[in-house]
């Protein structure tokens, strides 16, 4: 199309084809989004993130892996049952926890798995952002936020996708919250059992 704006950011402009109405300029090229004559659509007045066309896929393998991969560490954590040892360093001294009874190979494996999953989710966030750009999301949530932890990227990404693809885009957030509740409940039960074992050991000394 001719009459392309020069050095102008995204926005609604008169349709350069001559058809009455407005057409969305994404900052570099004209898009297929149009609006009737008059003020820009009230839902996205001069927005820098135009809505996606209905049916545009807003989910995908990468975001679901980011959401569900952390669950891989849960079974390893729930099966971590150290044999806690309590010793007295001398006559009349208080019972002392032997740290080597906690920092077992399984404990180190849990830490290593956590670091590995952290790195994987950052890479997946990078791939997911590229995919969103490919399907037409303008300025998706930046993948580098995943360095702060994956929920930051997951929530920010979902909020922006929801804005341009209403009412879709929030399912990863709901799944994340559900898995967090399950993890907290199961983790709390497991930690209670470990604390009971420690209490029994202390009472025996």
N, C-alpha and C positions, 0 to 999 in steps of 0.2 A: 504494500500500500504506500501511497505517497503521503506527503505532508506529515512526516514523522517528527515528533518533538525532538529538539536537540538539547542535550545536557539537561534533561528534565527527569525528575524521579517518577516512580510509578503513580498512576492516578487515572481518573476517568476524564476523557477528552472527547470532543465532537468526532463522530465516526469519520475517518479520512476517506472512506469510500463514497461519501456523499449521502449515505442513508441517514434519515433523521434518527437521532439518538446518540448515545454515547458508546464508546468502546474503551476497554481497559488497555492502557499502555504500561508494561511491566518494567519500564526503565531502559529496555533495549529493543523491544519489538512489540508490535500489536498482537494481542491475544484474541481468542475466539469469544471472550466474554463481552456481552453487550447489555445496554440498559436503554429504556425508553427515554425520549426527550425530557428535559427538565433537570431538576437537581439529581445528583448521584443517588443510587439506592441507599435508603436509610440504614440498612444493616451494615454497609461497608462504605460510608462516605469518605472518599479519597483515601481509602485504606491502602497501606503498603503491602497487605497480604490479601489478594483477591480470593474469593471462595473457590473451592475445587468443584468441578463438575460432578453431579451425582454419579455414583458408581466408581469413582476413582479409588483405587485400593489404598487405604491409609495404614493398614497393618502389614505385617510381613514376617518372614522368618527371623530377621535380625532383632526386632523389638520383642518378639516372644522369647527368644533365647536370652536377651538381657533380663527379661522378667523372671524366667524360670530357672536359669542356670544356677543362681545362688542356692537353690534347693538341693543341689548335688552335695553340698557340704553338710546338710542337715543330718543325714544318716550317720556320717562319720562323727559328728558332734554328739549325737544321742547314744552312740555305742562307746563313747569314751568313759570308761569306768576305772579310774586309777585306784590302785591299792594304796591308800593313804597310810603313811607311817608317821608315828609320833615318837620322838625320843627325848630323853632327859640328858642334857649335856653335862650335868654334874649333880651331886647330892643337894637336894633342897631347891633345885632350879625348876622353873615352870616347864611344862611339856612344850616341846618345840617341833613344829612341823618339818619333816624332811622334804625339802623342795624337789629332790630327785624322784620322789614318789609321784609328783605331779607332772614334771616335765619329761614325760615318757616319749618314745618314738611316735606313738599315736598322736600325742599332743602336738609334736612338731609337724606331723603330717597334716593336721587340721590347719595349722598356721600356713603351711606351704600351699595347701589347697585354696585358702582364702586369698593369698597373694596372686596365685595363678588365675583364679576367677576374676579378680579385680582387673588384671591386665587384659583378659579376654573381653570383658564387658566394655572396656575403653575402645578396643578395636571394633567391636560390634556397634558401638555408638557411632563411630566414624562411618561405618558401612551403612547404617540405618539413615544417617543424615543425607548421605549421597543418594540413597534410594528416594527419600522424600523430595529432594530437589528434582530428581528425574521424573517423578509423577506430577510435579507442578506446584509443590508447596514453596512459597516465596519466603526466603530467610528462615528455614527451620531452626529449631533450638540447636545451639552449637554443641557438637559432640564433646568438646573439651570439658564441658561441665561434668562429664562422667568421671574425671579425675577426682572430683570431690566425693564420690561414691555414686553408684549407679542409680539410686532412687532420685537424685537431683536431676539427672538427665531424663529419666523415665517420666517424671512428673512434668518437667518443663516441656518436654517434647509433646506429651499428651495434651497439655493445655493449648499449645499453638495449633496442633492438628485439629483439636475440637473447635477452635475458632473458625477454621476455614472449611470444616467438613461436618458442621452440625447436622445431627446430634451425635455423630460418630467420633471416635478418637480417644475415649477415656477408658476403654476396657483394660488396657495394661495396668492402669492405676488401680482399678478395682481388684484385679487379680493379685497385684502386689500387696494391697492391704490385707486381702484374705490370707495369703501365704504368710505374711508377717504375723498375723494373729495366731495362726496355727503354730508357727515356729516359736513364738513367745510362750504359748501354753505348754507345748511339749518340752521346750528348753527349761521352763520354770519347774516342771515336774522332775526333770532329770537333775537339775541343780539341787533341788530339795533332797533327793536321794543321796547325792554326794555330801551335802552338808550334814545329813543324818549320820553318814558313815564317819565323818570327821568328828562329830560330837561324841559318838560312841568311843572312838579312839582316845579322845581327850579324857573322857570320864574313866576310861580304863587305866589311865596313868595318874 
